[in-house]
Amino acid sequence: MKKHDNYSYIHSINVMTLSISLGLKINITHEELRLLAMAGALHDIGKIKISPIILSKIGRMSDLEFN
């Protein structure tokens, strides 16, 4: 993901970090914490199938871009 879209990569790392912090706060098991961290890291993985030009576009997408 880092090679495809650096912003999304950093966002996913931030989501993972916040997920781990929350998991620690609510005292989940080590295995649940591992799964939560993975879910946070991979929550936007589908973006690798979208062109970086569209992901970084400023403004509204055209109907074609949206589809």
C-alpha atoms as one frame of an Amber mdcrd trajectory, in Angstrom:
protein
   0.000   0.000   0.000   2.900   2.360   0.768   4.128   2.144  -2.835   0.647
   2.823  -4.207  -0.567   5.716  -2.035   1.564   7.060   0.817  -1.299   9.053
   2.387  -3.506   5.956   2.672  -0.574   3.975   4.064   0.072   6.528   6.819
  -3.661   6.770   7.526  -3.844   2.986   7.911  -0.868   2.968  10.300  -2.598
   5.686  12.340  -5.859   3.685  12.425  -3.890   0.613  13.498  -2.156   2.553
  16.279  -5.431   3.994  17.568  -7.037   0.546  17.388  -4.240  -0.952  19.473
  -4.538   1.848  22.027  -8.279   1.284  22.324  -7.819  -2.475  22.557  -5.324
  -2.055  25.381  -7.688   0.320  27.172 -10.548  -2.195  27.108  -8.255  -5.114
  28.075  -8.876  -7.438  25.131  -6.835 -10.626  24.757  -3.496 -10.712  22.956
  -5.068 -12.565  20.020  -7.949 -10.068  19.789  -5.413  -7.242  19.918  -3.426
  -8.816  17.075  -6.570  -9.153  14.946  -7.677  -5.606  15.767  -4.268  -4.256
  14.748  -4.423  -6.162  11.464  -7.948  -4.906  10.783  -6.833  -1.325  11.400
  -3.857  -1.714   9.086  -5.903  -3.299   6.297  -9.174  -1.360   6.557  -8.517
   0.577   3.304  -6.633  -2.137   1.390  -9.146  -1.947  -1.456  -7.693   1.427
  -2.410  -4.785  -0.330  -4.112  -7.213  -1.161  -6.925  -7.979   2.542  -7.498
  -5.733   4.768  -9.598  -3.581   7.160  -7.527  -4.738   9.923  -9.880  -8.309
   9.427  -8.711  -7.330   8.977  -5.051  -5.422  12.251  -4.993  -7.861  14.247
  -7.127  -8.948  17.525  -5.624 -12.634  18.215  -6.086 -15.572  16.142  -7.172
 -15.102  13.018  -9.289 -16.851  12.705 -12.622 -19.413   9.928 -13.032 -16.850
   7.924 -14.998 -14.195   8.312 -12.269 -16.721   7.392  -9.584 -17.719   4.220
 -11.423
